[in-house]
């Protein structure tokens, strides 16, 4: 017979394992049915990140490289760092996609990796959100 604390620990472990397994099953089904080879969430993150990269590229093309005011240098540095982070995130997302949609074993594999990568993706999203806020603040300040 287990003492109450051991029973609680065992129950917690079982619940965690079942939760993780259900995420893998849901992810596998979602990826296998997907035409993009990824989960809906990952696809949405990819779309937003691509759009953000386009905005950053537009900032770079708009004479930021020739301007040397303190505000322009700060904006350029923020944009460069944000672009590097966006590229890192895109690489992570590419690794979470199946190469050929609708393949069972590859879908299972990518679902497992996606489940393990959830925290990492949330951290990237939070960091990109911080860059977006900083860029917006900098641009509003420069326009006022």
N, CA, C and O atoms as CSV, one atom per row, in Angstrom:
chain,resi,resn,atom,element,x,y,z
A,1,UNK,N,N,0.839,-1.178,0.000
A,1,UNK,CA,C,0.000,0.000,0.000
A,1,UNK,C,C,0.886,1.244,0.000
A,1,UNK,O,O,1.890,1.310,0.710
A,2,UNK,N,N,0.502,2.211,-0.796
A,2,UNK,CA,C,1.269,3.448,-0.904
A,2,UNK,C,C,0.802,4.463,0.127
A,2,UNK,O,O,-0.381,4.543,0.458
A,3,UNK,N,N,1.753,5.230,0.622
A,3,UNK,CA,C,1.354,6.306,1.524
A,3,UNK,C,C,0.675,7.397,0.691
A,3,UNK,O,O,0.835,7.409,-0.529
A,4,UNK,N,N,-0.077,8.310,1.310
A,4,UNK,CA,C,-0.837,9.314,0.563
A,4,UNK,C,C,0.021,10.193,-0.357
A,4,UNK,O,O,-0.403,10.529,-1.462
A,5,UNK,N,N,1.190,10.554,0.081
A,5,UNK,CA,C,2.048,11.408,-0.737
A,5,UNK,C,C,2.535,10.656,-1.981
A,5,UNK,O,O,2.561,11.224,-3.072
A,6,UNK,N,N,2.910,9.419,-1.831
A,6,UNK,CA,C,3.349,8.598,-2.968
A,6,UNK,C,C,2.195,8.384,-3.944
A,6,UNK,O,O,2.392,8.413,-5.158
A,7,UNK,N,N,0.996,8.170,-3.415
A,7,UNK,CA,C,-0.183,7.996,-4.266
A,7,UNK,C,C,-0.457,9.251,-5.082
A,7,UNK,O,O,-0.768,9.181,-6.271
A,8,UNK,N,N,-0.336,10.389,-4.429
A,8,UNK,CA,C,-0.546,11.661,-5.128
A,8,UNK,C,C,0.507,11.868,-6.208
A,8,UNK,O,O,0.192,12.328,-7.306
A,9,UNK,N,N,1.752,11.530,-5.900
A,9,UNK,CA,C,2.839,11.656,-6.863
A,9,UNK,C,C,2.610,10.737,-8.064
A,9,UNK,O,O,2.811,11.144,-9.208
A,10,UNK,N,N,2.194,9.514,-7.804
A,10,UNK,CA,C,1.914,8.571,-8.878
A,10,UNK,C,C,0.759,9.062,-9.748
A,10,UNK,O,O,0.835,9.005,-10.975
A,11,UNK,N,N,-0.300,9.540,-9.118
A,11,UNK,CA,C,-1.453,10.051,-9.859
A,11,UNK,C,C,-1.049,11.239,-10.729
A,11,UNK,O,O,-1.481,11.347,-11.877
A,12,UNK,N,N,-0.229,12.123,-10.188
A,12,UNK,CA,C,0.253,13.277,-10.948
A,12,UNK,C,C,1.068,12.844,-12.158
A,12,UNK,O,O,0.918,13.408,-13.242
A,13,UNK,N,N,1.921,11.855,-11.981
A,13,UNK,CA,C,2.739,11.341,-13.086
A,13,UNK,C,C,1.873,10.721,-14.173
A,13,UNK,O,O,2.124,10.918,-15.362
A,14,UNK,N,N,0.856,9.972,-13.765
A,14,UNK,CA,C,-0.043,9.345,-14.736
A,14,UNK,C,C,-0.804,10.417,-15.513
A,14,UNK,O,O,-0.940,10.317,-16.732
A,15,UNK,N,N,-1.293,11.426,-14.828
A,15,UNK,CA,C,-2.029,12.511,-15.488
A,15,UNK,C,C,-1.125,13.241,-16.475
A,15,UNK,O,O,-1.555,13.562,-17.583
A,16,UNK,N,N,0.109,13.505,-16.091
A,16,UNK,CA,C,1.055,14.174,-16.982
A,16,UNK,C,C,1.315,13.335,-18.223
A,16,UNK,O,O,1.341,13.861,-19.335
A,17,UNK,N,N,1.507,12.033,-18.040
A,17,UNK,CA,C,1.761,11.145,-19.177
A,17,UNK,C,C,0.566,11.081,-20.119
A,17,UNK,O,O,0.726,11.103,-21.339
A,18,UNK,N,N,-0.635,11.002,-19.546
A,18,UNK,CA,C,-1.846,10.957,-20.365
A,18,UNK,C,C,-2.024,12.273,-21.123
A,18,UNK,O,O,-2.392,12.268,-22.298
A,19,UNK,N,N,-1.765,13.388,-20.461
A,19,UNK,CA,C,-1.881,14.699,-21.111
A,19,UNK,C,C,-0.889,14.809,-22.274
A,19,UNK,O,O,-1.254,15.261,-23.360
A,20,UNK,N,N,0.345,14.403,-22.049
A,20,UNK,CA,C,1.353,14.458,-23.101
A,20,UNK,C,C,0.961,13.550,-24.272
A,20,UNK,O,O,1.088,13.938,-25.433
A,21,UNK,N,N,0.488,12.349,-23.964
A,21,UNK,CA,C,0.073,11.412,-25.014
A,21,UNK,C,C,-1.100,11.969,-25.816
A,21,UNK,O,O,-1.154,11.808,-27.035
A,22,UNK,N,N,-2.044,12.628,-25.131
A,22,UNK,CA,C,-3.190,13.191,-25.855
A,22,UNK,C,C,-2.758,14.341,-26.755
A,22,UNK,O,O,-3.321,14.521,-27.835
A,23,UNK,N,N,-1.760,15.130,-26.324
A,23,UNK,CA,C,-1.236,16.190,-27.185
A,23,UNK,C,C,-0.592,15.597,-28.441
A,23,UNK,O,O,-0.735,16.137,-29.538
A,24,UNK,N,N,0.103,14.501,-28.268
A,24,UNK,CA,C,0.747,13.852,-29.412
A,24,UNK,C,C,-0.301,13.311,-30.380
A,24,UNK,O,O,-0.168,13.469,-31.594
A,25,UNK,N,N,-1.338,12.677,-29.848
A,25,UNK,CA,C,-2.395,12.125,-30.704
A,25,UNK,C,C,-3.104,13.258,-31.449
A,25,UNK,O,O,-3.297,13.179,-32.662
A,26,UNK,N,N,-3.492,14.311,-30.722
A,26,UNK,CA,C,-4.163,15.444,-31.376
A,26,UNK,C,C,-3.254,16.086,-32.421
A,26,UNK,O,O,-3.690,16.404,-33.527
A,27,UNK,N,N,-1.982,16.271,-32.055
A,27,UNK,CA,C,-1.036,16.865,-32.994
A,27,UNK,C,C,-0.830,16.016,-34.223
A,27,UNK,O,O,-0.747,16.535,-35.336
A,28,UNK,N,N,-0.745,14.709,-34.032
A,28,UNK,CA,C,-0.570,13.789,-35.168
A,28,UNK,C,C,-1.747,13.875,-36.123
A,28,UNK,O,O,-1.565,13.958,-37.338
A,29,UNK,N,N,-2.938,13.855,-35.581
A,29,UNK,CA,C,-4.141,13.944,-36.419
A,29,UNK,C,C,-4.170,15.282,-37.152
A,29,UNK,O,O,-4.450,15.334,-38.350
A,30,UNK,N,N,-3.882,16.356,-36.434
A,30,UNK,CA,C,-3.911,17.688,-37.045
A,30,UNK,C,C,-2.861,17.814,-38.153
A,30,UNK,O,O,-3.156,18.326,-39.233
A,31,UNK,N,N,-1.651,17.353,-37.887
A,31,UNK,CA,C,-0.578,17.446,-38.882
A,31,UNK,C,C,-0.885,16.560,-40.079
A,31,UNK,O,O,-0.680,16.968,-41.223
A,32,UNK,N,N,-1.370,15.361,-39.827
A,32,UNK,CA,C,-1.636,14.435,-40.931
A,32,UNK,C,C,-2.748,14.953,-41.838
A,32,UNK,O,O,-2.705,14.740,-43.049
A,33,UNK,N,N,-3.729,15.622,-41.272
A,33,UNK,CA,C,-4.844,16.150,-42.076
A,33,UNK,C,C,-4.486,17.483,-42.747
A,33,UNK,O,O,-5.158,17.913,-43.684
A,34,UNK,N,N,-3.453,18.110,-42.273
A,34,UNK,CA,C,-3.084,19.441,-42.746
A,34,UNK,C,C,-2.491,19.416,-44.148
A,34,UNK,O,O,-1.782,18.482,-44.520
A,35,UNK,N,N,-2.788,20.441,-44.908
A,35,UNK,CA,C,-2.158,20.594,-46.230
A,35,UNK,C,C,-0.819,21.310,-46.121
A,35,UNK,O,O,-0.034,21.308,-47.070
A,36,UNK,N,N,-0.553,21.925,-44.968
A,36,UNK,CA,C,0.697,22.664,-44.782
A,36,UNK,C,C,1.780,21.829,-44.120
A,36,UNK,O,O,2.943,22.232,-44.104
A,37,UNK,N,N,1.417,20.663,-43.568
A,37,UNK,CA,C,2.388,19.816,-42.897
A,37,UNK,C,C,2.709,20.258,-41.486
A,37,UNK,O,O,3.714,19.830,-40.918
A,38,UNK,N,N,1.868,21.112,-40.907
A,38,UNK,CA,C,2.088,21.568,-39.532
A,38,UNK,C,C,0.753,21.752,-38.831
A,38,UNK,O,O,-0.310,21.658,-39.444
A,39,UNK,N,N,0.831,22.015,-37.532
A,39,UNK,CA,C,-0.396,22.291,-36.786
A,39,UNK,C,C,-0.921,23.666,-37.184
A,39,UNK,O,O,-0.186,24.490,-37.728
A,40,UNK,N,N,-2.181,23.900,-36.911
A,40,UNK,CA,C,-2.783,25.199,-37.222
A,40,UNK,C,C,-2.058,26.304,-36.461
A,40,UNK,O,O,-1.785,27.371,-37.011
A,41,UNK,N,N,-1.750,26.045,-35.204
A,41,UNK,CA,C,-1.055,27.039,-34.385
A,41,UNK,C,C,0.300,27.386,-34.972
A,41,UNK,O,O,0.643,28.561,-35.099
A,42,UNK,N,N,1.074,26.366,-35.332
A,42,UNK,CA,C,2.391,26.626,-35.916
A,42,UNK,C,C,2.282,27.345,-37.248
A,42,UNK,O,O,3.097,28.216,-37.555
A,43,UNK,N,N,1.279,26.987,-38.045
A,43,UNK,CA,C,1.073,27.673,-39.325
A,43,UNK,C,C,0.731,29.147,-39.099
A,43,UNK,O,O,1.230,30.020,-39.808
A,44,UNK,N,N,-0.121,29.418,-38.110
A,44,UNK,CA,C,-0.466,30.811,-37.794
A,44,UNK,C,C,0.761,31.600,-37.335
A,44,UNK,O,O,0.959,32.745,-37.740
A,45,UNK,N,N,1.576,30.982,-36.493
A,45,UNK,CA,C,2.811,31.639,-36.035
A,45,UNK,C,C,3.711,31.930,-37.228
A,45,UNK,O,O,4.331,32.991,-37.304
A,46,UNK,N,N,3.779,30.988,-38.153
A,46,UNK,CA,C,4.604,31.171,-39.346
A,46,UNK,C,C,4.104,32.344,-40.193
A,46,UNK,O,O,4.907,33.152,-40.658
A,47,UNK,N,N,2.798,32.444,-40.395
A,47,UNK,CA,C,2.232,33.546,-41.181
A,47,UNK,C,C,2.526,34.903,-40.543
A,47,UNK,O,O,2.919,35.848,-41.228
A,48,UNK,N,N,2.335,34.989,-39.240
A,48,UNK,CA,C,2.581,36.250,-38.531
A,48,UNK,C,C,4.064,36.606,-38.578
A,48,UNK,O,O,4.421,37.769,-38.767
A,49,UNK,N,N,4.925,35.607,-38.406
A,49,UNK,CA,C,6.365,35.853,-38.427
A,49,UNK,C,C,6.824,36.291,-39.806
A,49,UNK,O,O,7.658,37.188,-39.922
A,50,UNK,N,N,6.295,35.673,-40.853
A,50,UNK,CA,C,6.637,36.094,-42.223
A,50,UNK,C,C,6.202,37.531,-42.481
A,50,UNK,O,O,6.936,38.306,-43.093
A,51,UNK,N,N,5.012,37.884,-42.014
A,51,UNK,CA,C,4.536,39.257,-42.182
A,51,UNK,C,C,5.439,40.237,-41.436
A,51,UNK,O,O,5.770,41.304,-41.953
A,52,UNK,N,N,5.830,39.870,-40.229
A,52,UNK,CA,C,6.722,40.720,-39.436
A,52,UNK,C,C,8.070,40.881,-40.144
A,52,UNK,O,O,8.639,41.973,-40.162
A,53,UNK,N,N,8.578,39.794,-40.725
A,53,UNK,CA,C,9.835,39.877,-41.477
A,53,UNK,C,C,9.692,40.823,-42.674
A,53,UNK,O,O,10.614,41.580,-42.978
A,54,UNK,N,N,8.549,40.782,-43.347
A,54,UNK,CA,C,8.312,41.697,-44.472
A,54,UNK,C,C,8.316,43.146,-44.017
A,54,UNK,O,O,8.870,44.012,-44.693
A,55,UNK,N,N,7.702,43.407,-42.881
A,55,UNK,CA,C,7.706,44.766,-42.320
A,55,UNK,C,C,9.139,45.195,-41.997
A,55,UNK,O,O,9.542,46.318,-42.299
A,56,UNK,N,N,9.901,44.290,-41.383
A,56,UNK,CA,C,11.291,44.602,-41.042
A,56,UNK,C,C,12.125,44.842,-42.290
A,56,UNK,O,O,12.981,45.727,-42.303
A,57,UNK,N,N,11.883,44.061,-43.339
A,57,UNK,CA,C,12.594,44.285,-44.603
A,57,UNK,C,C,12.228,45.639,-45.194
A,57,UNK,O,O,13.080,46.332,-45.750
A,58,UNK,N,N,10.955,46.015,-45.072
A,58,UNK,CA,C,10.518,47.327,-45.551
A,58,UNK,C,C,11.198,48.452,-44.786
A,58,UNK,O,O,11.577,49.463,-45.377
A,59,UNK,N,N,11.354,48.285,-43.480
A,59,UNK,CA,C,12.064,49.292,-42.689
A,59,UNK,C,C,13.511,49.418,-43.157
A,59,UNK,O,O,14.046,50.522,-43.264
A,60,UNK,N,N,14.121,48.300,-43.427
A,60,UNK,CA,C,15.522,48.318,-43.869
A,60,UNK,C,C,15.677,49.013,-45.215
A,60,UNK,O,O,16.660,49.717,-45.446
A,61,UNK,N,N,14.718,48.817,-46.092
A,61,UNK,CA,C,14.798,49.438,-47.424
A,61,UNK,C,C,14.533,50.944,-47.386
A,61,UNK,O,O,14.929,51.660,-48.306
A,62,UNK,N,N,13.886,51.422,-46.358
A,62,UNK,CA,C,13.501,52.834,-46.302
A,62,UNK,C,C,14.602,53.714,-45.735
A,62,UNK,O,O,14.372,54.496,-44.813
A,63,UNK,N,N,15.782,53.585,-46.285
A,63,UNK,CA,C,16.910,54.471,-45.991
A,63,UNK,C,C,17.394,54.428,-44.547
A,63,UNK,O,O,18.060,55.363,-44.102
A,64,UNK,N,N,17.082,53.380,-43.809
A,64,UNK,CA,C,17.609,53.302,-42.451
A,64,UNK,C,C,19.118,53.111,-42.472
A,64,UNK,O,O,19.814,53.523,-41.543
A,65,UNK,N,N,19.621,52.492,-43.522
A,65,UNK,CA,C,21.049,52.181,-43.561
A,65,UNK,C,C,21.908,53.417,-43.801
A,65,UNK,O,O,23.088,53.417,-43.450
A,66,UNK,N,N,21.344,54.473,-44.392
A,66,UNK,CA,C,22.154,55.664,-44.649
A,66,UNK,C,C,21.966,56.734,-43.585
A,66,UNK,O,O,22.779,57.651,-43.475
A,67,UNK,N,N,20.915,56.625,-42.813
A,67,UNK,CA,C,20.645,57.601,-41.774
A,67,UNK,C,C,21.532,57.327,-40.566
A,67,UNK,O,O,21.832,56.174,-40.258
A,68,UNK,N,N,21.951,58.388,-39.886
A,68,UNK,CA,C,22.837,58.158,-38.747
A,68,UNK,C,C,22.379,58.860,-37.473
A,68,UNK,O,O,23.157,58.975,-36.526
A,69,UNK,N,N,21.129,59.333,-37.429
A,69,UNK,CA,C,20.656,59.925,-36.186
A,69,UNK,C,C,20.541,58.836,-35.127
A,69,UNK,O,O,20.457,57.652,-35.450
A,70,UNK,N,N,20.538,59.238,-33.882
A,70,UNK,CA,C,20.460,58.277,-32.781
A,70,UNK,C,C,19.190,57.428,-32.869
A,70,UNK,O,O,19.225,56.221,-32.627
A,71,UNK,N,N,18.079,58.061,-33.214
A,71,UNK,CA,C,16.816,57.332,-33.349
A,71,UNK,C,C,16.887,56.309,-34.484
A,71,UNK,O,O,16.421,55.179,-34.338
A,72,UNK,N,N,17.466,56.706,-35.604
A,72,UNK,CA,C,17.583,55.784,-36.734
A,72,UNK,C,C,18.490,54.603,-36.410
A,72,UNK,O,O,18.205,53.471,-36.801
A,73,UNK,N,N,19.571,54.867,-35.703
A,73,UNK,CA,C,20.489,53.786,-35.312
A,73,UNK,C,C,19.772,52.824,-34.359
A,73,UNK,O,O,19.900,51.608,-34.496
A,74,UNK,N,N,19.025,53.363,-33.401
A,74,UNK,CA,C,18.275,52.508,-32.470
A,74,UNK,C,C,17.231,51.680,-33.203
A,74,UNK,O,O,17.069,50.489,-32.938
A,75,UNK,N,N,16.532,52.315,-34.117
A,75,UNK,CA,C,15.519,51.611,-34.896
A,75,UNK,C,C,16.165,50.520,-35.752
A,75,UNK,O,O,15.652,49.403,-35.829
A,76,UNK,N,N,17.272,50.838,-36.383
A,76,UNK,CA,C,17.984,49.867,-37.213
A,76,UNK,C,C,18.445,48.670,-36.369
A,76,UNK,O,O,18.308,47.523,-36.796
A,77,UNK,N,N,18.989,48.932,-35.179
A,77,UNK,CA,C,19.451,47.855,-34.300
A,77,UNK,C,C,18.292,46.968,-33.835
A,77,UNK,O,O,18.405,45.743,-33.805
A,78,UNK,N,N,17.186,47.607,-33.475
A,78,UNK,CA,C,16.004,46.832,-33.082
A,78,UNK,C,C,15.518,45.958,-34.239
A,78,UNK,O,O,15.215,44.779,-34.055
A,79,UNK,N,N,15.449,46.547,-35.424
A,79,UNK,CA,C,14.968,45.817,-36.601
A,79,UNK,C,C,15.897,44.653,-36.935
A,79,UNK,O,O,15.432,43.567,-37.282
A,80,UNK,N,N,17.191,44.872,-36.832
A,80,UNK,CA,C,18.160,43.807,-37.132
A,80,UNK,C,C,18.008,42.651,-36.144
A,80,UNK,O,O,17.962,41.489,-36.548
A,81,UNK,N,N,17.929,42.967,-34.855
A,81,UNK,CA,C,17.784,41.922,-33.838
A,81,UNK,C,C,16.459,41.176,-33.997
A,81,UNK,O,O,16.406,39.954,-33.857
A,82,UNK,N,N,15.403,41.915,-34.287
A,82,UNK,CA,C,14.097,41.288,-34.477
A,82,UNK,C,C,14.117,40.369,-35.696
A,82,UNK,O,O,13.540,39.281,-35.666
A,83,UNK,N,N,14.775,40.803,-36.760
A,83,UNK,CA,C,14.856,39.992,-37.975
A,83,UNK,C,C,15.632,38.699,-37.709
A,83,UNK,O,O,15.240,37.636,-38.189
A,84,UNK,N,N,16.713,38.781,-36.959
A,84,UNK,CA,C,17.495,37.587,-36.618
A,84,UNK,C,C,16.658,36.604,-35.806
A,84,UNK,O,O,16.701,35.397,-36.040
A,85,UNK,N,N,15.895,37.136,-34.846
A,85,UNK,CA,C,15.036,36.279,-34.032
A,85,UNK,C,C,13.933,35.646,-34.886
A,85,UNK,O,O,13.617,34.467,-34.727
A,86,UNK,N,N,13.358,36.434,-35.785
A,86,UNK,CA,C,12.311,35.904,-36.669
A,86,UNK,C,C,12.864,34.783,-37.544
A,86,UNK,O,O,12.178,33.789,-37.782
A,87,UNK,N,N,14.092,34.932,-38.023
A,87,UNK,CA,C,14.709,33.874,-38.830
A,87,UNK,C,C,14.932,32.606,-37.997
A,87,UNK,O,O,14.724,31.495,-38.486
A,88,UNK,N,N,15.352,32.773,-36.749
A,88,UNK,CA,C,15.523,31.612,-35.860
A,88,UNK,C,C,14.187,30.886,-35.670
A,88,UNK,O,O,14.113,29.660,-35.748
A,89,UNK,N,N,13.141,31.669,-35.420
A,89,UNK,CA,C,11.811,31.079,-35.221
A,89,UNK,C,C,11.355,30.353,-36.478
A,89,UNK,O,O,10.792,29.262,-36.387
A,90,UNK,N,N,11.584,30.933,-37.641
A,90,UNK,CA,C,11.187,30.288,-38.888
A,90,UNK,C,C,11.918,28.964,-39.073
A,90,UNK,O,O,11.340,28.003,-39.581
A,91,UNK,N,N,13.172,28.907,-38.668
A,91,UNK,CA,C,13.932,27.656,-38.763
A,91,UNK,C,C,13.328,26.593,-37.838
A,91,UNK,O,O,13.204,25.430,-38.223
A,92,UNK,N,N,12.958,26.989,-36.632
A,92,UNK,CA,C,12.311,26.052,-35.703
A,92,UNK,C,C,11.002,25.550,-36.313
A,92,UNK,O,O,10.713,24.354,-36.272
A,93,UNK,N,N,10.220,26.457,-36.872
A,93,UNK,CA,C,8.935,26.075,-37.467
A,93,UNK,C,C,9.128,25.154,-38.676
A,93,UNK,O,O,8.349,24.222,-38.875
A,94,UNK,N,N,10.156,25.411,-39.477
A,94,UNK,CA,C,10.442,24.530,-40.626
A,94,UNK,C,C,10.755,23.106,-40.147
A,94,UNK,O,O,10.365,22.128,-40.784
A,95,UNK,N,N,11.459,23.006,-39.025
A,95,UNK,CA,C,11.803,21.690,-38.485
A,95,UNK,C,C,10.595,20.964,-37.884
A,95,UNK,O,O,10.642,19.753,-37.669
A,96,UNK,N,N,9.526,21.694,-37.616
A,96,UNK,CA,C,8.318,21.087,-37.061
A,96,UNK,C,C,7.315,20.686,-38.142
A,96,UNK,O,O,6.258,20.133,-37.837
A,97,UNK,N,N,7.646,20.962,-39.397
A,97,UNK,CA,C,6.767,20.627,-40.515
A,97,UNK,C,C,7.154,19.288,-41.121
A,97,UNK,O,O,8.323,18.902,-41.140
A,98,UNK,N,N,6.141,18.597,-41.614
A,98,UNK,CA,C,6.435,17.388,-42.370
A,98,UNK,C,C,6.890,17.789,-43.765
A,98,UNK,O,O,6.464,18.812,-44.301
A,99,UNK,N,N,7.750,16.978,-44.336
A,99,UNK,CA,C,8.204,17.264,-45.693
A,99,UNK,C,C,7.128,16.893,-46.711
A,99,UNK,O,O,6.985,17.532,-47.753
A,100,UNK,N,N,6.380,15.850,-46.383
A,100,UNK,CA,C,5.281,15.411,-47.242
A,100,UNK,C,C,4.036,15.251,-46.376
A,100,UNK,O,O,3.988,14.358,-45.530
A,101,UNK,N,N,3.030,16.101,-46.572
A,101,UNK,CA,C,1.812,16.005,-45.758
A,101,UNK,C,C,1.149,14.624,-45.895
A,101,UNK,O,O,1.344,13.910,-46.879
A,102,UNK,N,N,0.375,14.289,-44.890
A,102,UNK,CA,C,-0.456,13.087,-44.858
A,102,UNK,C,C,0.340,11.793,-44.648
A,102,UNK,O,O,-0.189,10.708,-44.893
A,103,UNK,N,N,1.582,11.883,-44.206
A,103,UNK,CA,C,2.368,10.667,-43.939
A,103,UNK,C,C,2.306,10.375,-42.446
A,103,UNK,O,O,2.652,11.215,-41.616
A,104,UNK,N,N,1.860,9.175,-42.127
A,104,UNK,CA,C,1.559,8.795,-40.746
A,104,UNK,C,C,2.771,8.894,-39.813
A,104,UNK,O,O,2.704,9.595,-38.803
A,105,UNK,N,N,3.859,8.217,-40.123
A,105,UNK,CA,C,4.989,8.172,-39.199
A,105,UNK,C,C,5.680,9.526,-39.070
A,105,UNK,O,O,6.123,9.902,-37.984
A,106,UNK,N,N,5.769,10.244,-40.165
A,106,UNK,CA,C,6.369,11.580,-40.081
A,106,UNK,C,C,5.467,12.508,-39.270
A,106,UNK,O,O,5.964,13.343,-38.514
A,107,UNK,N,N,4.162,12.376,-39.416
A,107,UNK,CA,C,3.217,13.175,-38.630
A,107,UNK,C,C,3.365,12.893,-37.144
A,107,UNK,O,O,3.339,13.813,-36.325
A,108,UNK,N,N,3.522,11.608,-36.792
A,108,UNK,CA,C,3.711,11.245,-35.382
A,108,UNK,C,C,5.008,11.861,-34.857
A,108,UNK,O,O,5.038,12.444,-33.773
A,109,UNK,N,N,6.060,11.724,-35.630
A,109,UNK,CA,C,7.363,12.269,-35.229
A,109,UNK,C,C,7.300,13.777,-35.015
A,109,UNK,O,O,7.805,14.294,-34.018
A,110,UNK,N,N,6.679,14.473,-35.954
A,110,UNK,CA,C,6.592,15.935,-35.838
A,110,UNK,C,C,5.660,16.345,-34.701
A,110,UNK,O,O,5.868,17.388,-34.082
A,111,UNK,N,N,4.644,15.546,-34.420
A,111,UNK,CA,C,3.746,15.849,-33.295
A,111,UNK,C,C,4.495,15.736,-31.977
A,111,UNK,O,O,4.292,16.550,-31.077
A,112,UNK,N,N,5.356,14.737,-31.855
A,112,UNK,CA,C,6.153,14.582,-30.634
A,112,UNK,C,C,7.087,15.782,-30.472
A,112,UNK,O,O,7.162,16.374,-29.395
A,113,UNK,N,N,7.793,16.136,-31.538
A,113,UNK,CA,C,8.726,17.269,-31.470
A,113,UNK,C,C,7.965,18.562,-31.185
A,113,UNK,O,O,8.443,19.405,-30.426
A,114,UNK,N,N,6.786,18.726,-31.788
A,114,UNK,CA,C,5.974,19.920,-31.543
A,114,UNK,C,C,5.556,19.995,-30.077
A,114,UNK,O,O,5.604,21.064,-29.469
A,115,UNK,N,N,5.147,18.864,-29.513
A,115,UNK,CA,C,4.752,18.849,-28.097
A,115,UNK,C,C,5.931,19.231,-27.206
A,115,UNK,O,O,5.759,19.969,-26.235
A,116,UNK,N,N,7.119,18.738,-27.526
A,116,UNK,CA,C,8.306,19.088,-26.749
A,116,UNK,C,C,8.718,20.541,-26.951
A,116,UNK,O,O,9.339,21.135,-26.071
A,117,UNK,N,N,8.382,21.112,-28.090
A,117,UNK,CA,C,8.835,22.464,-28.436
A,117,UNK,C,C,7.869,23.566,-28.027
A,117,UNK,O,O,8.130,24.739,-28.294
A,118,UNK,N,N,6.774,23.220,-27.393
A,118,UNK,CA,C,5.756,24.215,-27.044
A,118,UNK,C,C,6.299,25.389,-26.254
A,118,UNK,O,O,6.006,26.542,-26.569
A,119,UNK,N,N,7.079,25.107,-25.239
A,119,UNK,CA,C,7.643,26.174,-24.400
A,119,UNK,C,C,8.587,27.064,-25.215
A,119,UNK,O,O,8.570,28.289,-25.097
A,120,UNK,N,N,9.394,26.427,-26.029
A,120,UNK,CA,C,10.344,27.168,-26.862
A,120,UNK,C,C,9.610,28.115,-27.817
A,120,UNK,O,O,10.020,29.263,-27.993
A,121,UNK,N,N,8.531,27.635,-28.429
A,121,UNK,CA,C,7.753,28.470,-29.348
A,121,UNK,C,C,7.115,29.647,-28.615
A,121,UNK,O,O,7.089,30.764,-29.131
A,122,UNK,N,N,6.599,29.394,-27.406
A,122,UNK,CA,C,5.999,30.487,-26.623
A,122,UNK,C,C,7.054,31.542,-26.270
A,122,UNK,O,O,6.769,32.739,-26.271
A,123,UNK,N,N,8.272,31.087,-25.970
A,123,UNK,CA,C,9.353,32.036,-25.654
A,123,UNK,C,C,9.714,32.881,-26.874
A,123,UNK,O,O,9.890,34.094,-26.759
A,124,UNK,N,N,9.824,32.250,-28.035
A,124,UNK,CA,C,10.091,33.002,-29.261
A,124,UNK,C,C,8.989,34.027,-29.525
A,124,UNK,O,O,9.264,35.182,-29.851
A,125,UNK,N,N,7.747,33.590,-29.379
A,125,UNK,CA,C,6.614,34.491,-29.631
A,125,UNK,C,C,6.636,35.675,-28.673
A,125,UNK,O,O,6.376,36.807,-29.081
A,126,UNK,N,N,6.942,35.425,-27.414
A,126,UNK,CA,C,7.005,36.514,-26.430
A,126,UNK,C,C,8.140,37.488,-26.765
A,126,UNK,O,O,7.973,38.703,-26.664
A,127,UNK,N,N,9.284,36.947,-27.162
A,127,UNK,CA,C,10.417,37.810,-27.520
A,127,UNK,C,C,10.101,38.640,-28.760
A,127,UNK,O,O,10.427,39.826,-28.807
A,128,UNK,N,N,9.467,38.027,-29.769
A,128,UNK,CA,C,9.097,38.788,-30.967
A,128,UNK,C,C,8.069,39.857,-30.632
A,128,UNK,O,O,8.108,40.955,-31.187
A,129,UNK,N,N,7.155,39.542,-29.731
A,129,UNK,CA,C,6.160,40.523,-29.299
A,129,UNK,C,C,6.838,41.721,-28.621
A,129,UNK,O,O,6.428,42.864,-28.819
A,130,UNK,N,N,7.875,41.452,-27.825
A,130,UNK,CA,C,8.633,42.537,-27.198
A,130,UNK,C,C,9.307,43.415,-28.250
A,130,UNK,O,O,9.304,44.641,-28.141
A,131,UNK,N,N,9.884,42.779,-29.267
A,131,UNK,CA,C,10.503,43.555,-30.350
A,131,UNK,C,C,9.459,44.395,-31.072
A,131,UNK,O,O,9.704,45.560,-31.385
A,132,UNK,N,N,8.304,43.810,-31.337
A,132,UNK,CA,C,7.252,44.547,-32.018
A,132,UNK,C,C,6.840,45.768,-31.203
A,132,UNK,O,O,6.672,46.856,-31.755
A,133,UNK,N,N,6.678,45.597,-29.908
A,133,UNK,CA,C,6.308,46.718,-29.039
A,133,UNK,C,C,7.396,47.797,-29.042
A,133,UNK,O,O,7.099,48.989,-29.116
A,134,UNK,N,N,8.644,47.369,-28.961
A,134,UNK,CA,C,9.752,48.334,-28.958
A,134,UNK,C,C,9.846,49.080,-30.278
A,134,UNK,O,O,10.066,50.292,-30.297
A,135,UNK,N,N,9.681,48.359,-31.380
A,135,UNK,CA,C,9.716,49.015,-32.695
A,135,UNK,C,C,8.564,50.003,-32.844
A,135,UNK,O,O,8.749,51.106,-33.358
A,136,UNK,N,N,7.382,49.605,-32.397
A,136,UNK,CA,C,6.228,50.505,-32.477
A,136,UNK,C,C,6.466,51.757,-31.637
A,136,UNK,O,O,6.202,52.872,-32.086
A,137,UNK,N,N,6.959,51.571,-30.434
A,137,UNK,CA,C,7.241,52.706,-29.560
A,137,UNK,C,C,8.277,53.640,-30.191
A,137,UNK,O,O,8.112,54.859,-30.179
A,138,UNK,N,N,9.330,53.064,-30.735
A,138,UNK,CA,C,10.394,53.851,-31.366
A,138,UNK,C,C,9.841,54.631,-32.563
A,138,UNK,O,O,10.141,55.814,-32.720
A,139,UNK,N,N,9.045,53.985,-33.399
A,139,UNK,CA,C,8.479,54.657,-34.572
A,139,UNK,C,C,7.513,55.782,-34.182
A,139,UNK,O,O,7.533,56.856,-34.783
A,140,UNK,N,N,6.679,55.536,-33.185
A,140,UNK,CA,C,5.755,56.577,-32.716
A,140,UNK,C,C,6.538,57.756,-32.170
A,140,UNK,O,O,6.202,58.911,-32.433
A,141,UNK,N,N,7.584,57.462,-31.408
A,141,UNK,CA,C,8.430,58.533,-30.858
A,141,UNK,C,C,9.085,59.337,-31.970
A,141,UNK,O,O,9.141,60.565,-31.904
A,142,UNK,N,N,9.579,58.646,-32.992
A,142,UNK,CA,C,10.259,59.340,-34.090
A,142,UNK,C,C,9.292,60.193,-34.917
A,142,UNK,O,O,9.687,61.214,-35.480
A,143,UNK,N,N,8.030,59.776,-34.988
A,143,UNK,CA,C,7.050,60.513,-35.773
A,143,UNK,C,C,6.428,61.682,-35.003
A,143,UNK,O,O,5.787,62.550,-35.597
A,144,UNK,N,N,6.617,61.701,-33.693
A,144,UNK,CA,C,5.990,62.790,-32.897
A,144,UNK,C,C,6.879,64.005,-32.821
A,144,UNK,O,O,6.510,65.001,-32.198
